[in-house]
Amino acid sequence: MTETQDIDTIVRKCQSGDRDALGILYQTYLDPMRKVVSYYIKNKEVVSDILHDGFLIAFVSISSLRNTTQKCRLG
């Protein structure tokens, strides 16, 4: 199974309300997201608040996600 398929499976489980899958998604992306946010924000408390809010938004809206493999394009 490829990494993309693993993420697809986790997202589908999240969409069906699987709390363990939400935890896996959180643990998978917490450190990479912390690095991104910390690059721009130096205050650790603010970084934690942003991550908390971001994951909350992601979890609440995950049911509307249509394509887990679509790449983000900037600019």
PDB file with one MODEL, atoms N, CA, C and O in Angstrom:
MODEL        1
ATOM      1  N   MET A   1       0.845  -1.182   0.000  1.00  0.00           N
ATOM      2  CA  MET A   1       0.000   0.000   0.000  1.00  0.00           C
ATOM      3  C   MET A   1       0.887   1.241   0.000  1.00  0.00           C
ATOM      4  O   MET A   1       1.835   1.321   0.781  1.00  0.00           O
ATOM      5  N   THR A   2       0.591   2.209  -0.865  1.00  0.00           N
ATOM      6  CA  THR A   2       1.408   3.413  -0.946  1.00  0.00           C
ATOM      7  C   THR A   2       1.000   4.404   0.127  1.00  0.00           C
ATOM      8  O   THR A   2      -0.051   4.269   0.752  1.00  0.00           O
ATOM      9  N   GLU A   3       1.858   5.414   0.334  1.00  0.00           N
ATOM     10  CA  GLU A   3       1.558   6.450   1.328  1.00  0.00           C
ATOM     11  C   GLU A   3       0.248   7.152   1.002  1.00  0.00           C
ATOM     12  O   GLU A   3      -0.536   7.439   1.907  1.00  0.00           O
ATOM     13  N   THR A   4      -0.005   7.435  -0.280  1.00  0.00           N
ATOM     14  CA  THR A   4      -1.244   8.096  -0.685  1.00  0.00           C
ATOM     15  C   THR A   4      -2.449   7.233  -0.331  1.00  0.00           C
ATOM     16  O   THR A   4      -3.455   7.742   0.163  1.00  0.00           O
ATOM     17  N   GLN A   5      -2.351   5.947  -0.578  1.00  0.00           N
ATOM     18  CA  GLN A   5      -3.460   5.064  -0.239  1.00  0.00           C
ATOM     19  C   GLN A   5      -3.670   5.037   1.273  1.00  0.00           C
ATOM     20  O   GLN A   5      -4.809   4.992   1.739  1.00  0.00           O
ATOM     21  N   ASP A   6      -2.591   5.064   2.035  1.00  0.00           N
ATOM     22  CA  ASP A   6      -2.734   5.089   3.488  1.00  0.00           C
ATOM     23  C   ASP A   6      -3.480   6.337   3.934  1.00  0.00           C
ATOM     24  O   ASP A   6      -4.383   6.259   4.767  1.00  0.00           O
ATOM     25  N   ILE A   7      -3.106   7.486   3.384  1.00  0.00           N
ATOM     26  CA  ILE A   7      -3.768   8.731   3.744  1.00  0.00           C
ATOM     27  C   ILE A   7      -5.226   8.692   3.297  1.00  0.00           C
ATOM     28  O   ILE A   7      -6.109   9.135   4.032  1.00  0.00           O
ATOM     29  N   ASP A   8      -5.489   8.167   2.100  1.00  0.00           N
ATOM     30  CA  ASP A   8      -6.874   8.032   1.633  1.00  0.00           C
ATOM     31  C   ASP A   8      -7.696   7.200   2.603  1.00  0.00           C
ATOM     32  O   ASP A   8      -8.831   7.554   2.923  1.00  0.00           O
ATOM     33  N   THR A   9      -7.132   6.100   3.069  1.00  0.00           N
ATOM     34  CA  THR A   9      -7.830   5.227   4.009  1.00  0.00           C
ATOM     35  C   THR A   9      -8.095   5.946   5.328  1.00  0.00           C
ATOM     36  O   THR A   9      -9.195   5.869   5.876  1.00  0.00           O
ATOM     37  N   ILE A  10      -7.091   6.638   5.826  1.00  0.00           N
ATOM     38  CA  ILE A  10      -7.242   7.374   7.081  1.00  0.00           C
ATOM     39  C   ILE A  10      -8.315   8.442   6.933  1.00  0.00           C
ATOM     40  O   ILE A  10      -9.165   8.591   7.811  1.00  0.00           O
ATOM     41  N   VAL A  11      -8.285   9.182   5.837  1.00  0.00           N
ATOM     42  CA  VAL A  11      -9.279  10.244   5.623  1.00  0.00           C
ATOM     43  C   VAL A  11     -10.676   9.658   5.537  1.00  0.00           C
ATOM     44  O   VAL A  11     -11.609  10.195   6.134  1.00  0.00           O
ATOM     45  N   ARG A  12     -10.834   8.567   4.806  1.00  0.00           N
ATOM     46  CA  ARG A  12     -12.162   7.926   4.724  1.00  0.00           C
ATOM     47  C   ARG A  12     -12.654   7.500   6.099  1.00  0.00           C
ATOM     48  O   ARG A  12     -13.834   7.652   6.417  1.00  0.00           O
ATOM     49  N   LYS A  13     -11.753   6.970   6.912  1.00  0.00           N
ATOM     50  CA  LYS A  13     -12.140   6.579   8.266  1.00  0.00           C
ATOM     51  C   LYS A  13     -12.518   7.803   9.100  1.00  0.00           C
ATOM     52  O   LYS A  13     -13.473   7.764   9.877  1.00  0.00           O
ATOM     53  N   CYS A  14     -11.764   8.885   8.934  1.00  0.00           N
ATOM     54  CA  CYS A  14     -12.099  10.131   9.628  1.00  0.00           C
ATOM     55  C   CYS A  14     -13.486  10.614   9.212  1.00  0.00           C
ATOM     56  O   CYS A  14     -14.285  11.035  10.048  1.00  0.00           O
ATOM     57  N   GLN A  15     -13.759  10.548   7.914  1.00  0.00           N
ATOM     58  CA  GLN A  15     -15.044  10.994   7.394  1.00  0.00           C
ATOM     59  C   GLN A  15     -16.202  10.161   7.929  1.00  0.00           C
ATOM     60  O   GLN A  15     -17.334  10.638   8.012  1.00  0.00           O
ATOM     61  N   SER A  16     -15.913   8.914   8.291  1.00  0.00           N
ATOM     62  CA  SER A  16     -16.971   8.061   8.839  1.00  0.00           C
ATOM     63  C   SER A  16     -17.069   8.172  10.358  1.00  0.00           C
ATOM     64  O   SER A  16     -17.860   7.469  10.988  1.00  0.00           O
ATOM     65  N   GLY A  17     -16.253   9.070  10.951  1.00  0.00           N
ATOM     66  CA  GLY A  17     -16.355   9.325  12.380  1.00  0.00           C
ATOM     67  C   GLY A  17     -15.418   8.508  13.253  1.00  0.00           C
ATOM     68  O   GLY A  17     -15.592   8.474  14.471  1.00  0.00           O
ATOM     69  N   ASP A  18     -14.434   7.855  12.666  1.00  0.00           N
ATOM     70  CA  ASP A  18     -13.484   7.034  13.416  1.00  0.00           C
ATOM     71  C   ASP A  18     -12.520   7.934  14.203  1.00  0.00           C
ATOM     72  O   ASP A  18     -11.662   8.590  13.611  1.00  0.00           O
ATOM     73  N   ARG A  19     -12.657   7.964  15.509  1.00  0.00           N
ATOM     74  CA  ARG A  19     -11.825   8.828  16.361  1.00  0.00           C
ATOM     75  C   ARG A  19     -10.358   8.421  16.357  1.00  0.00           C
ATOM     76  O   ARG A  19      -9.477   9.275  16.452  1.00  0.00           O
ATOM     77  N   ASP A  20     -10.093   7.136  16.248  1.00  0.00           N
ATOM     78  CA  ASP A  20      -8.697   6.680  16.180  1.00  0.00           C
ATOM     79  C   ASP A  20      -8.021   7.218  14.918  1.00  0.00           C
ATOM     80  O   ASP A  20      -6.850   7.599  14.949  1.00  0.00           O
ATOM     81  N   ALA A  21      -8.756   7.248  13.818  1.00  0.00           N
ATOM     82  CA  ALA A  21      -8.212   7.774  12.569  1.00  0.00           C
ATOM     83  C   ALA A  21      -7.923   9.270  12.690  1.00  0.00           C
ATOM     84  O   ALA A  21      -6.936   9.759  12.140  1.00  0.00           O
ATOM     85  N   LEU A  22      -8.773   9.990  13.403  1.00  0.00           N
ATOM     86  CA  LEU A  22      -8.504  11.415  13.642  1.00  0.00           C
ATOM     87  C   LEU A  22      -7.199  11.585  14.404  1.00  0.00           C
ATOM     88  O   LEU A  22      -6.412  12.483  14.105  1.00  0.00           O
ATOM     89  N   GLY A  23      -6.969  10.727  15.382  1.00  0.00           N
ATOM     90  CA  GLY A  23      -5.723  10.771  16.141  1.00  0.00           C
ATOM     91  C   GLY A  23      -4.513  10.472  15.274  1.00  0.00           C
ATOM     92  O   GLY A  23      -3.470  11.109  15.415  1.00  0.00           O
ATOM     93  N   ILE A  24      -4.651   9.506  14.380  1.00  0.00           N
ATOM     94  CA  ILE A  24      -3.555   9.167  13.464  1.00  0.00           C
ATOM     95  C   ILE A  24      -3.267  10.333  12.532  1.00  0.00           C
ATOM     96  O   ILE A  24      -2.107  10.666  12.291  1.00  0.00           O
ATOM     97  N   LEU A  25      -4.310  10.952  12.010  1.00  0.00           N
ATOM     98  CA  LEU A  25      -4.141  12.104  11.129  1.00  0.00           C
ATOM     99  C   LEU A  25      -3.440  13.242  11.864  1.00  0.00           C
ATOM    100  O   LEU A  25      -2.536  13.881  11.325  1.00  0.00           O
ATOM    101  N   TYR A  26      -3.865  13.486  13.095  1.00  0.00           N
ATOM    102  CA  TYR A  26      -3.259  14.530  13.928  1.00  0.00           C
ATOM    103  C   TYR A  26      -1.772  14.245  14.161  1.00  0.00           C
ATOM    104  O   TYR A  26      -0.934  15.125  13.965  1.00  0.00           O
ATOM    105  N   GLN A  27      -1.449  13.031  14.574  1.00  0.00           N
ATOM    106  CA  GLN A  27      -0.060  12.670  14.854  1.00  0.00           C
ATOM    107  C   GLN A  27       0.808  12.697  13.594  1.00  0.00           C
ATOM    108  O   GLN A  27       1.994  13.021  13.656  1.00  0.00           O
ATOM    109  N   THR A  28       0.214  12.357  12.465  1.00  0.00           N
ATOM    110  CA  THR A  28       0.947  12.342  11.207  1.00  0.00           C
ATOM    111  C   THR A  28       1.355  13.745  10.776  1.00  0.00           C
ATOM    112  O   THR A  28       2.457  13.945  10.267  1.00  0.00           O
ATOM    113  N   TYR A  29       0.476  14.710  10.978  1.00  0.00           N
ATOM    114  CA  TYR A  29       0.716  16.057  10.451  1.00  0.00           C
ATOM    115  C   TYR A  29       1.093  17.100  11.501  1.00  0.00           C
ATOM    116  O   TYR A  29       1.401  18.238  11.145  1.00  0.00           O
ATOM    117  N   LEU A  30       1.076  16.744  12.774  1.00  0.00           N
ATOM    118  CA  LEU A  30       1.382  17.734  13.811  1.00  0.00           C
ATOM    119  C   LEU A  30       2.790  18.317  13.663  1.00  0.00           C
ATOM    120  O   LEU A  30       2.943  19.536  13.598  1.00  0.00           O
ATOM    121  N   ASP A  31       3.801  17.485  13.610  1.00  0.00           N
ATOM    122  CA  ASP A  31       5.172  17.994  13.528  1.00  0.00           C
ATOM    123  C   ASP A  31       5.449  18.755  12.232  1.00  0.00           C
ATOM    124  O   ASP A  31       6.038  19.835  12.286  1.00  0.00           O
ATOM    125  N   PRO A  32       5.045  18.233  11.062  1.00  0.00           N
ATOM    126  CA  PRO A  32       5.276  19.019   9.848  1.00  0.00           C
ATOM    127  C   PRO A  32       4.560  20.373   9.874  1.00  0.00           C
ATOM    128  O   PRO A  32       5.113  21.379   9.430  1.00  0.00           O
ATOM    129  N   MET A  33       3.342  20.394  10.389  1.00  0.00           N
ATOM    130  CA  MET A  33       2.609  21.660  10.449  1.00  0.00           C
ATOM    131  C   MET A  33       3.223  22.606  11.477  1.00  0.00           C
ATOM    132  O   MET A  33       3.255  23.819  11.267  1.00  0.00           O
ATOM    133  N   ARG A  34       3.707  22.057  12.582  1.00  0.00           N
ATOM    134  CA  ARG A  34       4.366  22.884  13.594  1.00  0.00           C
ATOM    135  C   ARG A  34       5.593  23.571  12.982  1.00  0.00           C
ATOM    136  O   ARG A  34       5.849  24.745  13.253  1.00  0.00           O
ATOM    137  N   LYS A  35       6.340  22.847  12.169  1.00  0.00           N
ATOM    138  CA  LYS A  35       7.518  23.429  11.515  1.00  0.00           C
ATOM    139  C   LYS A  35       7.133  24.573  10.588  1.00  0.00           C
ATOM    140  O   LYS A  35       7.794  25.612  10.568  1.00  0.00           O
ATOM    141  N   VAL A  36       6.068  24.384   9.826  1.00  0.00           N
ATOM    142  CA  VAL A  36       5.623  25.431   8.907  1.00  0.00           C
ATOM    143  C   VAL A  36       5.178  26.670   9.678  1.00  0.00           C
ATOM    144  O   VAL A  36       5.604  27.785   9.375  1.00  0.00           O
ATOM    145  N   VAL A  37       4.329  26.472  10.665  1.00  0.00           N
ATOM    146  CA  VAL A  37       3.809  27.611  11.428  1.00  0.00           C
ATOM    147  C   VAL A  37       4.931  28.290  12.201  1.00  0.00           C
ATOM    148  O   VAL A  37       4.978  29.518  12.272  1.00  0.00           O
ATOM    149  N   SER A  38       5.831  27.508  12.780  1.00  0.00           N
ATOM    150  CA  SER A  38       6.936  28.068  13.560  1.00  0.00           C
ATOM    151  C   SER A  38       7.908  28.874  12.705  1.00  0.00           C
ATOM    152  O   SER A  38       8.612  29.744  13.217  1.00  0.00           O
ATOM    153  N   TYR A  39       7.946  28.594  11.429  1.00  0.00           N
ATOM    154  CA  TYR A  39       8.791  29.374  10.526  1.00  0.00           C
ATOM    155  C   TYR A  39       8.323  30.829  10.489  1.00  0.00           C
ATOM    156  O   TYR A  39       9.136  31.749  10.398  1.00  0.00           O
ATOM    157  N   TYR A  40       7.016  31.025  10.560  1.00  0.00           N
ATOM    158  CA  TYR A  40       6.433  32.366  10.464  1.00  0.00           C
ATOM    159  C   TYR A  40       6.133  32.997  11.814  1.00  0.00           C
ATOM    160  O   TYR A  40       6.175  34.219  11.954  1.00  0.00           O
ATOM    161  N   ILE A  41       5.830  32.171  12.806  1.00  0.00           N
ATOM    162  CA  ILE A  41       5.436  32.651  14.127  1.00  0.00           C
ATOM    163  C   ILE A  41       6.449  32.138  15.143  1.00  0.00           C
ATOM    164  O   ILE A  41       6.681  30.932  15.227  1.00  0.00           O
ATOM    165  N   LYS A  42       7.047  33.023  15.905  1.00  0.00           N
ATOM    166  CA  LYS A  42       8.101  32.628  16.849  1.00  0.00           C
ATOM    167  C   LYS A  42       7.580  32.348  18.260  1.00  0.00           C
ATOM    168  O   LYS A  42       8.264  31.686  19.040  1.00  0.00           O
ATOM    169  N   ASN A  43       6.406  32.828  18.598  1.00  0.00           N
ATOM    170  CA  ASN A  43       5.826  32.629  19.918  1.00  0.00           C
ATOM    171  C   ASN A  43       5.204  31.227  19.989  1.00  0.00           C
ATOM    172  O   ASN A  43       4.251  30.935  19.267  1.00  0.00           O
ATOM    173  N   LYS A  44       5.746  30.356  20.865  1.00  0.00           N
ATOM    174  CA  LYS A  44       5.300  28.956  20.940  1.00  0.00           C
ATOM    175  C   LYS A  44       3.835  28.821  21.334  1.00  0.00           C
ATOM    176  O   LYS A  44       3.145  27.923  20.851  1.00  0.00           O
ATOM    177  N   GLU A  45       3.357  29.699  22.201  1.00  0.00           N
ATOM    178  CA  GLU A  45       1.945  29.642  22.602  1.00  0.00           C
ATOM    179  C   GLU A  45       1.033  29.962  21.425  1.00  0.00           C
ATOM    180  O   GLU A  45      -0.002  29.321  21.241  1.00  0.00           O
ATOM    181  N   VAL A  46       1.416  30.943  20.641  1.00  0.00           N
ATOM    182  CA  VAL A  46       0.631  31.313  19.466  1.00  0.00           C
ATOM    183  C   VAL A  46       0.671  30.179  18.439  1.00  0.00           C
ATOM    184  O   VAL A  46      -0.347  29.877  17.815  1.00  0.00           O
ATOM    185  N   VAL A  47       1.821  29.557  18.261  1.00  0.00           N
ATOM    186  CA  VAL A  47       1.942  28.417  17.352  1.00  0.00           C
ATOM    187  C   VAL A  47       0.975  27.315  17.784  1.00  0.00           C
ATOM    188  O   VAL A  47       0.261  26.755  16.952  1.00  0.00           O
ATOM    189  N   SER A  48       0.950  27.005  19.065  1.00  0.00           N
ATOM    190  CA  SER A  48       0.037  25.967  19.573  1.00  0.00           C
ATOM    191  C   SER A  48      -1.420  26.334  19.327  1.00  0.00           C
ATOM    192  O   SER A  48      -2.224  25.479  18.953  1.00  0.00           O
ATOM    193  N   ASP A  49      -1.762  27.602  19.535  1.00  0.00           N
ATOM    194  CA  ASP A  49      -3.140  28.058  19.292  1.00  0.00           C
ATOM    195  C   ASP A  49      -3.515  27.912  17.816  1.00  0.00           C
ATOM    196  O   ASP A  49      -4.611  27.456  17.488  1.00  0.00           O
ATOM    197  N   ILE A  50      -2.601  28.300  16.940  1.00  0.00           N
ATOM    198  CA  ILE A  50      -2.861  28.199  15.498  1.00  0.00           C
ATOM    199  C   ILE A  50      -3.036  26.738  15.088  1.00  0.00           C
ATOM    200  O   ILE A  50      -3.952  26.410  14.334  1.00  0.00           O
ATOM    201  N   LEU A  51      -2.168  25.868  15.580  1.00  0.00           N
ATOM    202  CA  LEU A  51      -2.281  24.442  15.259  1.00  0.00           C
ATOM    203  C   LEU A  51      -3.595  23.862  15.772  1.00  0.00           C
ATOM    204  O   LEU A  51      -4.265  23.106  15.069  1.00  0.00           O
ATOM    205  N   HIS A  52      -3.954  24.218  16.990  1.00  0.00           N
ATOM    206  CA  HIS A  52      -5.210  23.745  17.568  1.00  0.00           C
ATOM    207  C   HIS A  52      -6.388  24.163  16.690  1.00  0.00           C
ATOM    208  O   HIS A  52      -7.232  23.342  16.330  1.00  0.00           O
ATOM    209  N   ASP A  53      -6.432  25.441  16.355  1.00  0.00           N
ATOM    210  CA  ASP A  53      -7.531  25.951  15.535  1.00  0.00           C
ATOM    211  C   ASP A  53      -7.530  25.308  14.150  1.00  0.00           C
ATOM    212  O   ASP A  53      -8.587  24.956  13.626  1.00  0.00           O
ATOM    213  N   GLY A  54      -6.352  25.154  13.561  1.00  0.00           N
ATOM    214  CA  GLY A  54      -6.254  24.553  12.236  1.00  0.00           C
ATOM    215  C   GLY A  54      -6.734  23.118  12.201  1.00  0.00           C
ATOM    216  O   GLY A  54      -7.474  22.727  11.297  1.00  0.00           O
ATOM    217  N   PHE A  55      -6.318  22.330  13.181  1.00  0.00           N
ATOM    218  CA  PHE A  55      -6.759  20.930  13.219  1.00  0.00           C
ATOM    219  C   PHE A  55      -8.252  20.850  13.527  1.00  0.00           C
ATOM    220  O   PHE A  55      -8.945  19.980  12.999  1.00  0.00           O
ATOM    221  N   LEU A  56      -8.743  21.729  14.359  1.00  0.00           N
ATOM    222  CA  LEU A  56     -10.176  21.750  14.646  1.00  0.00           C
ATOM    223  C   LEU A  56     -10.972  22.017  13.371  1.00  0.00           C
ATOM    224  O   LEU A  56     -11.960  21.336  13.097  1.00  0.00           O
ATOM    225  N   ILE A  57     -10.543  22.999  12.604  1.00  0.00           N
ATOM    226  CA  ILE A  57     -11.209  23.310  11.333  1.00  0.00           C
ATOM    227  C   ILE A  57     -11.115  22.109  10.388  1.00  0.00           C
ATOM    228  O   ILE A  57     -12.099  21.745   9.745  1.00  0.00           O
ATOM    229  N   ALA A  58      -9.939  21.500  10.306  1.00  0.00           N
ATOM    230  CA  ALA A  58      -9.763  20.335   9.426  1.00  0.00           C
ATOM    231  C   ALA A  58     -10.690  19.191   9.832  1.00  0.00           C
ATOM    232  O   ALA A  58     -11.319  18.569   8.976  1.00  0.00           O
ATOM    233  N   PHE A  59     -10.776  18.913  11.121  1.00  0.00           N
ATOM    234  CA  PHE A  59     -11.605  17.802  11.585  1.00  0.00           C
ATOM    235  C   PHE A  59     -13.090  18.068  11.356  1.00  0.00           C
ATOM    236  O   PHE A  59     -13.841  17.163  10.993  1.00  0.00           O
ATOM    237  N   VAL A  60     -13.504  19.305  11.569  1.00  0.00           N
ATOM    238  CA  VAL A  60     -14.917  19.653  11.391  1.00  0.00           C
ATOM    239  C   VAL A  60     -15.309  19.604   9.914  1.00  0.00           C
ATOM    240  O   VAL A  60     -16.437  19.240   9.582  1.00  0.00           O
ATOM    241  N   SER A  61     -14.390  19.965   9.037  1.00  0.00           N
ATOM    242  CA  SER A  61     -14.731  20.051   7.612  1.00  0.00           C
ATOM    243  C   SER A  61     -14.244  18.859   6.787  1.00  0.00           C
ATOM    244  O   SER A  61     -14.393  18.868   5.565  1.00  0.00           O
ATOM    245  N   ILE A  62     -13.676  17.852   7.410  1.00  0.00           N
ATOM    246  CA  ILE A  62     -13.109  16.726   6.650  1.00  0.00           C
ATOM    247  C   ILE A  62     -14.159  15.986   5.840  1.00  0.00           C
ATOM    248  O   ILE A  62     -13.833  15.379   4.821  1.00  0.00           O
ATOM    249  N   SER A  63     -15.397  16.025   6.269  1.00  0.00           N
ATOM    250  CA  SER A  63     -16.445  15.313   5.523  1.00  0.00           C
ATOM    251  C   SER A  63     -16.668  15.930   4.149  1.00  0.00           C
ATOM    252  O   SER A  63     -17.187  15.261   3.255  1.00  0.00           O
ATOM    253  N   SER A  64     -16.287  17.194   3.961  1.00  0.00           N
ATOM    254  CA  SER A  64     -16.483  17.833   2.656  1.00  0.00           C
ATOM    255  C   SER A  64     -15.267  17.686   1.743  1.00  0.00           C
ATOM    256  O   SER A  64     -15.301  18.142   0.600  1.00  0.00           O
ATOM    257  N   LEU A  65     -14.192  17.057   2.227  1.00  0.00           N
ATOM    258  CA  LEU A  65     -12.996  16.844   1.410  1.00  0.00           C
ATOM    259  C   LEU A  65     -13.317  15.858   0.296  1.00  0.00           C
ATOM    260  O   LEU A  65     -13.851  14.777   0.544  1.00  0.00           O
ATOM    261  N   ARG A  66     -12.989  16.238  -0.927  1.00  0.00           N
ATOM    262  CA  ARG A  66     -13.319  15.394  -2.067  1.00  0.00           C
ATOM    263  C   ARG A  66     -12.122  14.639  -2.613  1.00  0.00           C
ATOM    264  O   ARG A  66     -12.272  13.511  -3.083  1.00  0.00           O
ATOM    265  N   ASN A  67     -10.931  15.236  -2.562  1.00  0.00           N
ATOM    266  CA  ASN A  67      -9.772  14.631  -3.213  1.00  0.00           C
ATOM    267  C   ASN A  67      -8.568  14.739  -2.284  1.00  0.00           C
ATOM    268  O   ASN A  67      -8.034  15.832  -2.093  1.00  0.00           O
ATOM    269  N   THR A  68      -8.139  13.633  -1.712  1.00  0.00           N
ATOM    270  CA  THR A  68      -7.016  13.659  -0.769  1.00  0.00           C
ATOM    271  C   THR A  68      -5.673  13.700  -1.452  1.00  0.00           C
ATOM    272  O   THR A  68      -4.663  13.966  -0.802  1.00  0.00           O
ATOM    273  N   THR A  69      -5.630  13.443  -2.750  1.00  0.00           N
ATOM    274  CA  THR A  69      -4.357  13.399  -3.461  1.00  0.00           C
ATOM    275  C   THR A  69      -4.051  14.675  -4.234  1.00  0.00           C
ATOM    276  O   THR A  69      -2.967  14.807  -4.803  1.00  0.00           O
ATOM    277  N   GLN A  70      -4.989  15.611  -4.262  1.00  0.00           N
ATOM    278  CA  GLN A  70      -4.778  16.851  -5.002  1.00  0.00           C
ATOM    279  C   GLN A  70      -3.642  17.655  -4.360  1.00  0.00           C
ATOM    280  O   GLN A  70      -3.617  17.843  -3.143  1.00  0.00           O
ATOM    281  N   LYS A  71      -2.733  18.113  -5.162  1.00  0.00           N
ATOM    282  CA  LYS A  71      -1.591  18.889  -4.678  1.00  0.00           C
ATOM    283  C   LYS A  71      -1.974  20.358  -4.595  1.00  0.00           C
ATOM    284  O   LYS A  71      -2.716  20.872  -5.432  1.00  0.00           O
ATOM    285  N   CYS A  72      -1.464  21.011  -3.589  1.00  0.00           N
ATOM    286  CA  CYS A  72      -1.701  22.437  -3.406  1.00  0.00           C
ATOM    287  C   CYS A  72      -0.806  23.222  -4.358  1.00  0.00           C
ATOM    288  O   CYS A  72       0.395  22.967  -4.449  1.00  0.00           O
ATOM    289  N   ARG A  73      -1.395  24.168  -5.056  1.00  0.00           N
ATOM    290  CA  ARG A  73      -0.630  25.026  -5.941  1.00  0.00           C
ATOM    291  C   ARG A  73      -0.672  26.450  -5.416  1.00  0.00           C
ATOM    292  O   ARG A  73      -1.749  26.988  -5.160  1.00  0.00           O
ATOM    293  N   LEU A  74       0.472  27.052  -5.259  1.00  0.00           N
ATOM    294  CA  LEU A  74       0.551  28.422  -4.784  1.00  0.00           C
ATOM    295  C   LEU A  74       0.901  29.336  -5.944  1.00  0.00           C
ATOM    296  O   LEU A  74       1.630  28.967  -6.866  1.00  0.00           O
ATOM    297  N   GLY A  75       0.349  30.556  -5.864  1.00  0.00           N
ATOM    298  CA  GLY A  75       0.713  31.564  -6.862  1.00  0.00           C
ATOM    299  C   GLY A  75      -0.084  31.433  -8.037  1.00  0.00           C
ATOM    300  O   GLY A  75       0.084  32.200  -8.986  1.00  0.00           O
TER     301      GLY A  75
ENDMDL
END
